[in-house]
Amino acid sequence: MNMSFYTAALGAMGQQEKMNVIANNIANVNTDGYRAKNAVFSDLMYYNMQSEPEADSRVKAGSGIAMGRTDTNFSESPMNPTGGAYDYAITGRGFFMLQNPADGSLTYTRNGKFSLSLRDNAFYLVNDSGKLVLDENRNPIRLDEEGSMGETRVGVFAFPIENGMRSVGNNELEAVLGNGEPQPAADARLNQGYLEQSNVDLSDEMSKTIEASRAYSYVLKMIQTSDEIEQVINSLR
């Protein structure tokens, strides 16, 4: 396959993936506690340009780029007052810890919109997907018949390294080995009756959309030109 055609095709795929990330950010501009994602690209393999198989050449050419991963923007965003008894917002670094009651797996979120769920004749604090909210001692938060937690406090946990946490959907993140062990976030403040806004900057996302759309049109033109050149070359044989 013509290398320029291959490189352009990879570029088109990369820009399409970038636009998907941007579209997801825009769709979550009003999602409580949502953290914007950024597409990160990596160079693919470089190769030596040789006129003959055994020729020694220091001239290198690239074979395109690909979206290697998405990074999460962990910057704080403003809070909205709701007055909800089970609404919480975090000031500072940290996450709410959630436990899947089915398998015990843990995920993390900045979305503090919680509610009560009746399980085994007891009320528990859960998020909108039914996962249990854990307290400072990593235990499910159980409430009395009046909906009070008593002296129990919603836990807020921070990681030594936040970068690299994996998005698992529903505005939740999963820790990876490089993040280290979660510890109580001593410097974080819990605000009851508030929800943190999404940190998506809509104007920035629109600028990225225009940029990605232009890049996409350029690589499509490159594909078309490569195809036309190959047709001309074939007609000369």
C-alpha positions in Angstrom: 0.0 0.0 0.0 1.2 3.6 -0.8 2.8 4.9 2.4 1.2 8.3 2.0 -2.2 6.8 1.7 -1.6 4.6 4.8 -0.4 7.6 6.8 -3.3 9.8 5.8 -5.8 7.0 6.6 -4.3 6.7 10.1 -4.6 10.5 10.4 -8.2 10.4 9.5 -8.9 7.7 12.1 -7.1 9.7 14.8 -9.0 12.9 14.1 -12.3 10.9 14.2 -11.3 9.5 17.6 -10.4 13.0 18.8 -13.8 14.3 17.7 -15.5 11.5 19.6 -13.7 12.5 22.8 -14.7 16.2 22.2 -18.3 15.2 21.5 -18.4 13.2 24.8 -17.1 16.3 26.7 -19.7 18.5 25.1 -22.4 16.0 25.9 -21.4 16.1 29.6 -21.1 19.9 30.0 -24.0 19.8 32.5 -23.1 16.5 34.2 -22.3 17.0 37.9 -18.7 16.4 38.7 -17.7 15.4 35.2 -14.0 15.7 34.3 -13.1 16.6 30.8 -11.0 14.2 28.7 -8.2 15.1 26.3 -7.0 13.0 23.4 -3.3 12.3 23.5 -1.5 11.3 20.2 1.7 9.3 19.8 4.0 9.1 16.8 4.1 5.7 15.1 7.2 4.0 13.8 9.9 5.9 11.9 11.8 4.2 9.1 14.9 4.9 7.0 14.3 6.1 3.4 16.6 4.0 1.2 17.1 4.1 -2.5 18.4 0.5 -2.5 17.9 -2.4 0.0 21.4 -2.3 1.3 21.9 1.5 1.2 22.8 3.3 4.4 20.5 6.3 4.9 20.1 8.7 7.8 17.0 10.2 6.3 13.9 9.1 8.2 10.2 9.3 7.5 7.3 8.9 9.8 4.4 6.6 9.4 1.7 8.7 11.0 0.2 9.2 14.4 -2.4 7.4 16.5 -4.4 8.3 19.5 -2.6 6.5 22.3 -4.9 7.4 25.3 -7.2 10.0 26.8 -6.0 12.1 29.8 -8.4 13.4 32.4 -8.5 17.1 33.4 -8.7 17.0 37.2 -9.0 20.7 37.8 -11.7 21.9 40.1 -14.9 23.6 39.0 -17.5 25.8 40.7 -20.2 24.4 43.0 -23.9 24.8 42.7 -26.1 25.0 45.9 -28.9 22.4 45.8 -29.9 22.2 49.5 -30.2 18.4 49.0 -29.4 16.4 52.2 -27.5 13.8 50.2 -25.7 16.1 47.8 -22.0 16.6 48.3 -19.2 18.6 46.6 -15.5 18.3 47.3 -13.3 21.3 47.7 -9.7 20.3 46.9 -8.2 17.1 45.7 -10.0 13.8 46.2 -12.8 11.5 45.1 -15.8 9.7 46.6 -15.2 6.0 46.8 -17.9 3.7 45.5 -18.3 -0.1 45.9 -20.1 -2.4 43.5 -22.3 -4.5 45.7 -22.2 -7.3 43.2 -18.4 -8.0 43.2 -16.9 -5.5 45.7 -14.9 -3.6 43.1 -14.1 0.0 43.7 -14.5 3.1 41.5 -14.1 6.8 42.2 -16.1 9.9 41.2 -16.4 13.6 41.9 -20.2 13.4 41.4 -21.7 13.7 44.8 -25.4 13.3 43.9 -26.4 10.5 46.2 -29.7 8.9 47.3 -31.0 6.3 49.7 -31.5 2.6 48.7 -33.3 0.0 50.8 -31.3 -3.2 51.1 -31.7 -6.1 53.6 -34.2 -3.9 55.6 -31.7 -1.1 55.9 -31.1 2.2 54.1 -27.7 2.8 52.4 -26.3 5.8 50.6 -25.8 5.0 46.9 -25.0 6.8 43.7 -27.3 6.9 40.6 -26.0 3.5 39.4 -26.7 1.8 42.7 -23.1 1.6 43.9 -22.5 2.0 47.7 -20.9 5.2 48.9 -18.1 4.4 51.4 -17.3 6.3 54.6 -13.9 7.4 55.9 -13.2 3.8 57.1 -14.2 2.4 53.7 -17.5 0.9 54.9 -20.9 1.3 53.2 -22.8 4.2 54.8 -25.9 2.9 56.6 -28.6 5.4 57.6 -31.3 5.1 60.3 -35.0 5.1 59.7 -35.0 8.9 59.7 -32.4 9.1 57.0 -29.6 10.2 59.3 -26.0 9.1 59.1 -25.3 10.0 62.7 -21.6 10.6 63.3 -20.6 8.8 60.1 -19.0 10.9 57.4 -18.8 10.4 53.7 -15.3 9.4 52.8 -13.0 11.5 50.5 -9.9 9.8 49.2 -6.9 11.0 47.2 -4.2 9.3 45.2 -0.5 10.2 45.2 -0.8 10.3 41.4 -4.1 11.0 39.7 -2.9 10.8 36.1 -3.7 7.6 34.3 -6.9 6.7 36.1 -9.2 4.8 33.7 -12.7 6.0 32.8 -15.2 3.2 33.2 -18.4 5.1 32.3 -21.1 6.6 34.3 -18.8 9.4 35.4 -16.6 7.0 37.3 -12.9 6.3 37.3 -10.9 3.2 38.1 -7.5 3.3 39.7 -4.5 1.7 38.1 -1.3 0.4 39.7 0.6 3.7 38.9 -1.9 5.7 40.9 -0.8 4.3 44.3 -3.0 3.5 47.2 -5.9 5.8 48.0 -5.6 7.6 51.3 -8.1 9.9 53.2 -7.8 13.4 51.7 -6.8 15.4 54.7 -6.8 18.7 52.9 -10.2 18.2 51.2 -13.4 19.9 52.5 -16.8 18.2 52.1 -19.7 20.6 51.3 -23.2 19.2 52.0 -26.0 20.6 50.0 -23.8 21.4 47.0 -22.9 19.7 43.7 -19.7 20.4 41.7 -20.2 21.4 38.1 -18.6 19.8 35.1 -15.1 21.3 34.3 -15.7 21.2 30.6 -14.9 24.5 28.9 -17.4 24.7 26.1 -15.6 27.4 24.2 -12.4 25.4 24.3 -14.2 22.3 23.1 -15.7 24.2 20.2 -12.3 25.4 19.2 -11.0 21.9 19.3 -13.9 20.7 17.2 -13.0 23.3 14.5 -9.4 22.3 14.7 -10.1 18.5 14.4 -12.6 19.1 11.6 -10.1 21.0 9.5 -7.4 18.4 10.2 -9.8 15.7 9.1 -10.6 17.4 5.9 -6.9 17.9 5.2 -6.1 14.2 5.6 -9.1 13.2 3.4 -7.7 15.5 0.7 -4.3 13.7 1.2 -6.0 10.3 0.7 -7.7 11.6 -2.5 -4.4 13.0 -3.8 -2.5 9.8 -3.0 -5.1 7.8 -4.8 -4.9 10.0 -7.9 -1.1 9.8 -8.0 -1.2 6.1 -7.8 -3.7 5.9 -10.7 -1.4 8.1 -12.8 1.6 5.9 -12.0 -0.3 2.8 -12.9 -1.4 4.3 -16.2 2.3 4.9 -17.1 3.3 1.2 -16.7 
